[in-house]
């Protein structure tokens, strides 16, 4: 079961960040990286979202400033 969006958004600053983080982690899982949550799911996106929600995978936010887009 996928965590509710409201819970996931507490872990990141925006929906965009959540999508990028979940996609990156999903690719890692598909490349063979081990999952760090106990779940019967084999779907990489579901596993990635569970890992983000449980705080087992962190999302690094890039610094923003006048020289960054």
PyMOL CGO cylinders between C-alpha atoms (Angstrom):
from pymol import cmd
from pymol.cgo import CYLINDER

trace = [
    CYLINDER, 0.00, 0.00, 0.00, 1.33, 3.43, -0.97, 0.3, 1, 1, 1, 1, 1, 1,
    CYLINDER, 1.33, 3.43, -0.97, 1.52, 6.10, 1.76, 0.3, 1, 1, 1, 1, 1, 1,
    CYLINDER, 1.52, 6.10, 1.76, -0.95, 9.00, 1.49, 0.3, 1, 1, 1, 1, 1, 1,
    CYLINDER, -0.95, 9.00, 1.49, 0.27, 12.05, -0.41, 0.3, 1, 1, 1, 1, 1, 1,
    CYLINDER, 0.27, 12.05, -0.41, -0.27, 14.27, 2.64, 0.3, 1, 1, 1, 1, 1, 1,
    CYLINDER, -0.27, 14.27, 2.64, 2.25, 12.19, 4.63, 0.3, 1, 1, 1, 1, 1, 1,
    CYLINDER, 2.25, 12.19, 4.63, 4.78, 12.16, 1.81, 0.3, 1, 1, 1, 1, 1, 1,
    CYLINDER, 4.78, 12.16, 1.81, 4.61, 15.94, 1.37, 0.3, 1, 1, 1, 1, 1, 1,
    CYLINDER, 4.61, 15.94, 1.37, 5.71, 16.36, 5.00, 0.3, 1, 1, 1, 1, 1, 1,
    CYLINDER, 5.71, 16.36, 5.00, 9.06, 14.81, 3.99, 0.3, 1, 1, 1, 1, 1, 1,
    CYLINDER, 9.06, 14.81, 3.99, 9.78, 17.12, 1.03, 0.3, 1, 1, 1, 1, 1, 1,
    CYLINDER, 9.78, 17.12, 1.03, 9.18, 20.73, -0.01, 0.3, 1, 1, 1, 1, 1, 1,
    CYLINDER, 9.18, 20.73, -0.01, 6.99, 20.08, -3.07, 0.3, 1, 1, 1, 1, 1, 1,
    CYLINDER, 6.99, 20.08, -3.07, 5.29, 17.49, -5.21, 0.3, 1, 1, 1, 1, 1, 1,
    CYLINDER, 5.29, 17.49, -5.21, 7.97, 18.04, -7.84, 0.3, 1, 1, 1, 1, 1, 1,
    CYLINDER, 7.97, 18.04, -7.84, 10.72, 17.13, -5.38, 0.3, 1, 1, 1, 1, 1, 1,
    CYLINDER, 10.72, 17.13, -5.38, 8.79, 14.03, -4.36, 0.3, 1, 1, 1, 1, 1, 1,
    CYLINDER, 8.79, 14.03, -4.36, 8.44, 12.88, -7.97, 0.3, 1, 1, 1, 1, 1, 1,
    CYLINDER, 8.44, 12.88, -7.97, 12.12, 13.42, -8.72, 0.3, 1, 1, 1, 1, 1, 1,
    CYLINDER, 12.12, 13.42, -8.72, 13.23, 11.65, -5.52, 0.3, 1, 1, 1, 1, 1, 1,
    CYLINDER, 13.23, 11.65, -5.52, 10.90, 8.70, -6.09, 0.3, 1, 1, 1, 1, 1, 1,
    CYLINDER, 10.90, 8.70, -6.09, 12.02, 8.36, -9.70, 0.3, 1, 1, 1, 1, 1, 1,
    CYLINDER, 12.02, 8.36, -9.70, 15.70, 8.45, -8.76, 0.3, 1, 1, 1, 1, 1, 1,
    CYLINDER, 15.70, 8.45, -8.76, 15.27, 5.87, -6.00, 0.3, 1, 1, 1, 1, 1, 1,
    CYLINDER, 15.27, 5.87, -6.00, 13.12, 3.68, -8.28, 0.3, 1, 1, 1, 1, 1, 1,
    CYLINDER, 13.12, 3.68, -8.28, 15.91, 3.62, -10.86, 0.3, 1, 1, 1, 1, 1, 1,
    CYLINDER, 15.91, 3.62, -10.86, 18.38, 2.61, -8.14, 0.3, 1, 1, 1, 1, 1, 1,
    CYLINDER, 18.38, 2.61, -8.14, 16.11, -0.25, -7.09, 0.3, 1, 1, 1, 1, 1, 1,
    CYLINDER, 16.11, -0.25, -7.09, 15.75, -1.42, -10.70, 0.3, 1, 1, 1, 1, 1, 1,
    CYLINDER, 15.75, -1.42, -10.70, 19.56, -1.39, -11.00, 0.3, 1, 1, 1, 1, 1, 1,
    CYLINDER, 19.56, -1.39, -11.00, 19.76, -3.85, -8.12, 0.3, 1, 1, 1, 1, 1, 1,
    CYLINDER, 19.76, -3.85, -8.12, 20.22, -1.67, -5.04, 0.3, 1, 1, 1, 1, 1, 1,
    CYLINDER, 20.22, -1.67, -5.04, 18.65, -3.36, -2.00, 0.3, 1, 1, 1, 1, 1, 1,
    CYLINDER, 18.65, -3.36, -2.00, 15.37, -2.07, -0.60, 0.3, 1, 1, 1, 1, 1, 1,
    CYLINDER, 15.37, -2.07, -0.60, 15.56, -0.74, 2.95, 0.3, 1, 1, 1, 1, 1, 1,
    CYLINDER, 15.56, -0.74, 2.95, 11.94, -1.32, 3.98, 0.3, 1, 1, 1, 1, 1, 1,
    CYLINDER, 11.94, -1.32, 3.98, 10.08, -4.53, 4.65, 0.3, 1, 1, 1, 1, 1, 1,
    CYLINDER, 10.08, -4.53, 4.65, 7.29, -4.75, 2.09, 0.3, 1, 1, 1, 1, 1, 1,
    CYLINDER, 7.29, -4.75, 2.09, 5.84, -7.53, -0.03, 0.3, 1, 1, 1, 1, 1, 1,
    CYLINDER, 5.84, -7.53, -0.03, 5.64, -5.14, -3.00, 0.3, 1, 1, 1, 1, 1, 1,
    CYLINDER, 5.64, -5.14, -3.00, 7.99, -5.66, -5.92, 0.3, 1, 1, 1, 1, 1, 1,
    CYLINDER, 7.99, -5.66, -5.92, 7.08, -2.36, -7.59, 0.3, 1, 1, 1, 1, 1, 1,
    CYLINDER, 7.08, -2.36, -7.59, 10.05, 0.04, -7.50, 0.3, 1, 1, 1, 1, 1, 1,
    CYLINDER, 10.05, 0.04, -7.50, 7.94, 3.21, -7.25, 0.3, 1, 1, 1, 1, 1, 1,
    CYLINDER, 7.94, 3.21, -7.25, 5.89, 1.83, -4.34, 0.3, 1, 1, 1, 1, 1, 1,
    CYLINDER, 5.89, 1.83, -4.34, 9.05, 0.74, -2.53, 0.3, 1, 1, 1, 1, 1, 1,
    CYLINDER, 9.05, 0.74, -2.53, 10.68, 4.14, -3.13, 0.3, 1, 1, 1, 1, 1, 1,
    CYLINDER, 10.68, 4.14, -3.13, 7.65, 6.01, -1.75, 0.3, 1, 1, 1, 1, 1, 1,
    CYLINDER, 7.65, 6.01, -1.75, 7.54, 3.76, 1.32, 0.3, 1, 1, 1, 1, 1, 1,
    CYLINDER, 7.54, 3.76, 1.32, 11.26, 4.36, 1.91, 0.3, 1, 1, 1, 1, 1, 1,
    CYLINDER, 11.26, 4.36, 1.91, 10.82, 8.13, 1.63, 0.3, 1, 1, 1, 1, 1, 1,
    CYLINDER, 10.82, 8.13, 1.63, 7.80, 8.07, 3.94, 0.3, 1, 1, 1, 1, 1, 1,
    CYLINDER, 7.80, 8.07, 3.94, 9.60, 6.02, 6.60, 0.3, 1, 1, 1, 1, 1, 1,
    CYLINDER, 9.60, 6.02, 6.60, 12.62, 8.32, 6.47, 0.3, 1, 1, 1, 1, 1, 1,
    CYLINDER, 12.62, 8.32, 6.47, 14.93, 5.52, 5.33, 0.3, 1, 1, 1, 1, 1, 1,
    CYLINDER, 14.93, 5.52, 5.33, 15.78, 7.49, 2.20, 0.3, 1, 1, 1, 1, 1, 1,
    CYLINDER, 15.78, 7.49, 2.20, 16.41, 11.19, 2.54, 0.3, 1, 1, 1, 1, 1, 1,
    CYLINDER, 16.41, 11.19, 2.54, 15.91, 13.88, -0.05, 0.3, 1, 1, 1, 1, 1, 1,
    CYLINDER, 15.91, 13.88, -0.05, 18.77, 16.36, -0.34, 0.3, 1, 1, 1, 1, 1, 1,
    CYLINDER, 18.77, 16.36, -0.34, 17.53, 19.78, -1.35, 0.3, 1, 1, 1, 1, 1, 1,
    CYLINDER, 17.53, 19.78, -1.35, 19.95, 21.80, -3.50, 0.3, 1, 1, 1, 1, 1, 1,
    CYLINDER, 19.95, 21.80, -3.50, 20.78, 25.27, -2.31, 0.3, 1, 1, 1, 1, 1, 1,
    CYLINDER, 20.78, 25.27, -2.31, 19.16, 28.06, -4.24, 0.3, 1, 1, 1, 1, 1, 1,
    CYLINDER, 19.16, 28.06, -4.24, 20.61, 31.43, -4.98, 0.3, 1, 1, 1, 1, 1, 1,
    CYLINDER, 20.61, 31.43, -4.98, 21.03, 34.06, -7.67, 0.3, 1, 1, 1, 1, 1, 1,
    CYLINDER, 21.03, 34.06, -7.67, 23.45, 31.87, -9.66, 0.3, 1, 1, 1, 1, 1, 1,
    CYLINDER, 23.45, 31.87, -9.66, 21.17, 28.82, -9.67, 0.3, 1, 1, 1, 1, 1, 1,
    CYLINDER, 21.17, 28.82, -9.67, 18.13, 28.25, -11.86, 0.3, 1, 1, 1, 1, 1, 1,
]
cmd.load_cgo(trace, "trace")
